[in-house]
Amino acid sequence: MPKPSQQLSAKTHQRQNQKRQLQPLLENLHDAIALINNQGNLIDVNKRACQLFGLSRRALMKRSFSSFLTAFERESFAQSLRSGQSLIGELCLCSADRVQREVEYSLTPNILLDSHLLLLRDISQRKADMAAELRRQRQRIELFSEVTLKIRQSLQLKEILHTTVTEVQRILQADRVLIYQVFANGTGKTISEAVLPDYPTILDLEFPEEVFPETYQQLYAQGRVRAIADVQDSTFGLADCLVEFVEQFQIKAKLIVPIVQVHPQALSDQNQLWGLLIAHQCSSPRHWVEFELELMQQLADQISIALAQAQFLEHLEEVVETRTAELQEVNRSLQQEITDRKQIEAALQQSEEQLRLITNAMPVLIAYVDDQQRYRFNNKAYDDWLGQSPDAIYGSHLAQVWGVDCYPQMQPQIEAALSGQVVAYENEIVLKNGNRRSVDITYIPHRDDQQLVKGFFALTSDISDRKAIERMKDEFISVVSHELRTPLTSLHSALKILATGRLGTLSNEGQQMLAIADDSTERLVRLINSVLDLQRIESGQVIIDRQICDAANLAIQAAEAMQALAQQHGVSLVTQPQSVSIWADADYILQALTNLLSNAIKFSPQGKTVWLTLEQGQSEVIFRVRDEGQGIPADQLERIFERFQQVDSSDSRKKGGTGLGLTICRKIIEQHNGRIWAESFPKYGSIFSFTVPVLE
């Protein structure tokens, strides 16, 4: 009896023989073929599968097939694999280069010993083609509906015919579309035409009876349609008199549809041929598809309806009667409009009362002032502020309400609002009762139908508390700047000197405590500097001095500044500059780049790479910093740009972060009218990007 190890060796040998027998077949198939084991790991693939996954065969070996699927489909495929049944379906596969493809798969279990055959076919293009075809079909239907609507909306026959040839020529992309009218004596004339400038016109050209024999007229009167893909093809049998015409007007292909004039009281076989709707292709022969034939036939039917409408309009008495009925209907509509207007006025009155109730409950001053600077509406807050009721204020001039102290401060902004400008400003005012308030005032002009300013809406908010808080914050920042940063800097310098050993030698435990104190002091100095930088930007003390800069030079300078830090952390720093002129403050853009590069280097494992790349758009340049760190959770991507928001505060302390670097970057980029955002791929790294306008 063979030992278990011998049985396992025989099984392995058998599996290898089976794989060698199938290998030529797998390699020559156009579809991607993969063998997976019971755990869903890849154990063999053909060349097409390597192309589909974007990895070499060696890189794919033992890798889980589910790692190329989305989270939702991963579990579904695992259940399918555990079922042990043959399956056919579709999956969304994400290759190593992060390209998503729609694939059709077929799973055949146990095709080899403990191995399952997985056949994958890329159907992304097929789905895209199907979607494009559906869009084209929908567009054609919409175009036909649009043309039909234009025809039905017009009462002038000449306008209908012109619209038809113009729209058909646009939809079919034909070189020439015309309407040819057939007269009773057999002669004919082109009465409407749409033609490209490269080809001669046929409009108003008359043709003798020989060009259009009676036999042809009878056939077309019966609804005959002719689609000639190539006029040189003898099978179509053009009349001799038409050969010269075809050559003269450079016609290579033509589509002819009859326009039959239907008499409402006549039998169907007595319908008369009125004319032809004809499309010409002059540049080359053309195969006319079913949709084009159907479109031309349906539009010819619409023209027939229009002809019947034209005949109907010739009866003046009926037109007068119809017009009289329309006037009566208009009169009824006017009566209804009067009734509706009364109801609207009542509703407006009710809405005004509701508006007053709402505005009276708000602590904000809300008012409407006419172009004479007189109050026409104000809420109850005016009574609380000024001690005057809404009835007392109504009709009063602004100067009378606010007094000689406040009104001169408001007058320039009021005049700007009455000139049509939206005005928003902050001011400090002294009321008649002596109270001093900081206010936020907004004036919104009101225009009539002729765009003339009839007055403005005024909204005034009390921001005294906010201003007090801002003053407290400024005072605190001032204290930090002058009273805290200086002693901290001295303390940090003293710790540095103490660490050199020139003041005495410490024990190992003392050295550790000294290193901790030095790091903490350095981190506190960085934090204070960051807080001060952020305060200067937010308070408007920073002036962005924009100049013409080369984006490539800025990227190179930032990379050179961070090269020492990269070497210290064992990280490779790769720059891919692109020379583009931008309109920016070079110093602040460098600060943003060095902040992002510093973060990427500090949070990248040793031996990894950080990339700084540039991409030029139409009106902006995109700077991107990409790392190979642990990534950022999706729910943290927006929060990390806020103050003191860090993915892992303990890890950030080890790296020396303050939690303000990204906030400062965002403020700098916003000052340049740009955008900044982050993208992350967990376990693969993160990308931080921002835009700067290019030089116009």
Long-range contacts (C-beta under 8 A, 24 or more apart in sequence): 11-113, 14-113, 15-112, 15-113, 15-114, 15-115, 18-112, 18-113, 19-44, 19-112, 19-115, 22-112, 31-119, 31-120, 31-121, 32-103, 32-119, 32-120, 32-121, 32-122, 33-117, 33-118, 33-119, 33-120, 34-65, 34-117, 34-118, 34-120, 35-111, 35-112, 35-115, 35-116, 35-117, 35-118, 36-65, 36-81, 36-115, 36-116, 36-118, 37-114, 37-115, 37-116, 38-81, 38-114, 38-116, 39-64, 40-64, 40-65, 40-66, 40-77, 40-78, 40-81, 41-65, 43-115, 44-115, 49-120, 52-93, 52-95, 52-101, 52-103, 52-120, 52-122, 53-93, 53-95, 53-96, 54-95, 54-96, 54-97, 54-99, 55-95, 55-96, 59-96, 65-118, 68-93, 68-94, 68-95, 69-93, 69-94, 70-94, 80-107, 81-107, 81-116, 84-109, 84-110, 85-109, 90-123, 93-120, 98-681, 102-127, 140-171, 140-291, 140-295, 143-167, 143-171, 144-171, 144-295, 144-298, 144-299, 147-171, 147-299, 147-302, 148-298, 148-299, 148-302, 151-299, 151-302, 151-303, 151-305, 151-306, 152-302, 152-305, 154-306, 155-309, 155-313, 157-306, 157-307, 157-310, 158-192, 160-303, 160-306, 161-191, 161-192, 161-303, 162-192, 162-194, 164-192, 164-277, 164-299, 164-302, 164-303, 165-192, 165-193, 165-194, 166-194, 168-194, 168-277, 168-279, 168-295, 168-296, 168-299, 169-194, 169-195, 169-279, 171-295, 172-279, 172-292, 172-295, 174-279, 174-280, 174-281, 175-199, 175-280, 175-281, 175-282, 175-283, 176-202, 176-249, 176-279, 176-280, 176-282, 177-277, 177-278, 177-279, 177-280, 178-202, 178-203, 178-278, 178-280, 179-259, 179-275, 179-276, 179-277, 179-278, 179-303, 180-207, 180-275, 180-276, 180-278, 181-274, 181-275, 182-212, 182-217, 182-273, 182-274, 182-275, 182-276, 185-209, 186-212, 186-213, 186-214, 186-217, 187-212, 188-212, 188-275, 191-275, 196-282, 198-282, 199-249, 199-250, 199-282, 200-248, 200-249, 200-250, 202-249, 207-245, 210-241, 211-239, 211-241, 211-242, 211-245, 213-239, 217-273, 220-256, 220-258, 220-273, 220-276, 221-258, 221-260, 221-271, 221-272, 221-273, 223-258, 223-260, 224-258, 225-255, 225-256, 225-257, 225-258, 225-293, 225-296, 225-297, 226-254, 226-255, 226-256, 227-255, 227-256, 227-288, 227-293, 228-253, 228-254, 228-255, 228-256, 229-253, 229-285, 229-286, 229-287, 229-288, 230-285, 231-285, 232-285, 249-280, 249-282, 250-282, 251-280, 251-281, 251-282, 252-281, 252-282, 252-283, 252-284, 252-285, 252-286, 253-280, 253-281, 253-284, 253-285, 253-286, 253-288, 254-278, 254-279, 254-280, 254-281, 255-279, 255-288, 255-292, 255-293, 255-296, 257-293, 257-296, 257-297, 257-299, 257-300, 258-300, 259-300, 259-303, 259-304, 259-307, 260-300, 260-304, 261-304, 261-307, 261-308, 262-304, 262-308, 264-308, 274-304, 274-307, 277-303, 363-462, 364-459, 364-460, 364-461, 365-458, 365-459, 365-460, 365-461, 366-457, 366-458, 366-459, 367-457, 367-458, 368-446, 368-455, 368-456, 368-457, 368-458, 369-398, 369-414, 369-455, 369-456, 369-457, 369-458, 370-454, 370-455, 371-418, 371-453, 371-454, 371-455, 372-397, 373-397, 373-398, 373-399, 373-414, 373-418, 374-398, 375-401, 376-455, 385-431, 385-437, 386-431, 386-432, 387-432, 387-433, 402-429, 403-431, 403-432, 405-429, 405-430, 406-430, 406-431, 410-441, 413-441, 413-443, 414-443, 414-456, 416-443, 417-443, 417-444, 417-445, 417-456, 418-445, 418-453, 418-455, 418-456, 419-453, 420-445, 420-447, 420-453, 421-445, 426-463, 437-462, 437-464, 438-462, 438-463, 438-464, 438-466, 438-467, 439-463, 473-535, 474-539, 477-531, 477-532, 477-535, 480-528, 480-531, 480-532, 481-532, 484-528, 485-525, 485-528, 485-529, 485-532, 488-521, 488-524, 488-525, 488-528, 489-525, 491-521, 492-518, 492-521, 492-522, 492-525, 495-521, 519-656, 522-656, 523-653, 523-656, 523-658, 526-656, 526-658, 527-658, 527-660, 530-658, 530-660, 530-661, 530-664, 531-660, 533-660, 533-664, 534-643, 534-660, 534-663, 534-664, 534-667, 537-664, 537-667, 537-668, 537-671, 538-667, 542-588, 542-671, 544-585, 544-588, 544-671, 544-672, 545-585, 546-583, 546-584, 546-585, 546-672, 547-583, 547-584, 547-585, 547-586, 548-581, 548-582, 548-583, 548-695, 549-581, 549-582, 549-583, 549-584, 549-586, 549-589, 550-579, 550-580, 550-581, 550-582, 551-577, 551-578, 551-579, 551-580, 551-581, 551-582, 551-614, 551-621, 551-623, 551-692, 552-577, 552-578, 552-579, 552-580, 552-614, 553-577, 554-586, 554-589, 554-590, 554-593, 555-593, 555-612, 555-614, 555-623, 557-590, 558-590, 558-593, 558-594, 558-597, 558-612, 559-597, 559-612, 561-590, 561-594, 562-594, 562-597, 562-598, 562-601, 565-598, 565-601, 565-602, 566-601, 566-610, 569-601, 569-602, 569-604, 569-606, 570-606, 570-607, 571-601, 571-604, 571-606, 571-607, 571-608, 571-609, 571-610, 572-608, 572-609, 572-610, 573-597, 573-601, 573-609, 573-610, 573-612, 574-609, 574-610, 574-611, 574-612, 575-611, 575-612, 575-613, 576-611, 576-612, 576-613, 576-614, 577-614, 578-614, 578-615, 578-616, 580-614, 580-616, 580-621, 580-694, 581-694, 581-695, 582-621, 582-692, 582-693, 582-694, 582-695, 583-692, 583-693, 583-694, 583-695, 583-696, 584-672, 584-692, 584-693, 585-672, 588-668, 588-671, 588-672, 589-668, 589-672, 589-692, 591-664, 591-665, 591-668, 592-664, 592-665, 592-668, 592-669, 592-690, 593-623, 593-625, 595-661, 595-662, 595-664, 595-665, 596-625, 596-665, 596-688, 597-625, 598-661, 599-657, 599-661, 599-662, 599-688, 600-625, 600-626, 600-627, 600-629, 600-686, 600-688, 601-627, 602-655, 602-656, 602-657, 603-627, 603-629, 603-630, 603-651, 603-655, 604-628, 604-629, 604-685, 605-629, 616-694, 617-691, 617-694, 619-693, 619-694, 619-696, 620-674, 620-691, 620-692, 620-693, 620-694, 621-691, 621-692, 621-693, 621-694, 622-689, 622-690, 622-691, 623-689, 623-690, 623-691, 623-692, 624-687, 624-688, 624-689, 625-687, 625-688, 625-689, 626-685, 626-686, 626-687, 626-688, 627-685, 627-686, 628-684, 628-685, 629-685, 629-686, 630-682, 630-683, 631-680, 631-681, 631-682, 631-683, 631-684, 631-685, 631-686, 632-678, 632-680, 632-682, 632-686, 633-680, 633-682, 634-680, 637-677, 637-678, 637-679, 637-680, 640-678, 641-665, 641-666, 641-676, 641-678, 665-690
